């Protein structure tokens, strides 16, 4: 059960870092708004297609 919580925290950290990086790149002018929107949509489709279990498997594999 503790691994599950660690996996969920790792998922949230990963998604937060990805969103923060894309936001900083957009503010810095390295990517435009349409590219940032495309990134958010692809992340959303990845989560909806594979579910949260996809990220949970990777987080457990990384934590081992």
C-alpha positions as CSV (number, residue, x, y, z in Angstrom):
1,X,0.0,0.0,0.0
2,X,2.9,2.3,0.7
3,X,4.2,1.7,-2.8
4,X,0.9,2.8,-4.2
5,X,1.1,6.1,-2.3
6,X,4.7,6.7,-3.4
7,X,3.6,6.0,-7.0
8,X,0.8,8.5,-6.8
9,X,3.1,11.1,-5.3
10,X,5.6,10.4,-8.1
11,X,2.9,10.7,-10.7
12,X,1.8,14.1,-9.3
13,X,5.3,15.3,-9.2
14,X,6.0,14.2,-12.7
15,X,2.9,15.9,-14.1
16,X,3.6,19.0,-12.1
17,X,7.1,19.3,-13.4
18,X,6.0,18.7,-16.9
19,X,3.4,21.4,-16.7
20,X,5.8,23.8,-15.0
21,X,8.4,23.2,-17.6
22,X,6.0,23.9,-20.5
23,X,4.7,27.0,-18.7
24,X,8.2,28.3,-18.2
25,X,9.1,27.6,-21.9
26,X,5.9,29.4,-23.0
27,X,6.6,32.4,-20.8
28,X,10.2,32.5,-21.9
29,X,9.1,32.5,-25.5
30,X,10.7,29.3,-26.5
31,X,7.4,27.7,-27.4
32,X,4.2,29.4,-28.6
33,X,0.8,29.0,-27.1
34,X,-0.3,26.4,-29.7
35,X,2.6,24.2,-28.8
36,X,1.8,24.4,-25.1
37,X,-1.8,23.6,-25.8
38,X,-0.7,20.6,-27.9
39,X,1.4,19.3,-25.0
40,X,-1.5,19.6,-22.6
41,X,-3.8,17.8,-24.9
42,X,-1.4,15.0,-25.6
43,X,-0.8,14.5,-21.8
44,X,-4.6,14.5,-21.3
45,X,-5.1,11.9,-24.1
46,X,-2.3,9.7,-22.7
47,X,-3.9,9.7,-19.3
48,X,-7.4,9.0,-20.7
49,X,-6.1,6.3,-23.0
50,X,-4.0,4.3,-20.6
51,X,-5.4,5.4,-17.3
52,X,-3.6,6.3,-14.2
53,X,-2.3,2.7,-14.0
54,X,0.1,3.4,-16.8
55,X,1.9,6.0,-14.7
56,X,1.6,3.9,-11.6
57,X,3.5,1.0,-13.3
58,X,6.3,3.3,-14.3
59,X,6.5,4.9,-10.9
60,X,6.7,1.5,-9.2
61,X,9.4,0.5,-11.7
62,X,11.4,3.6,-11.0
63,X,11.0,3.3,-7.2
64,X,12.4,-0.2,-7.3
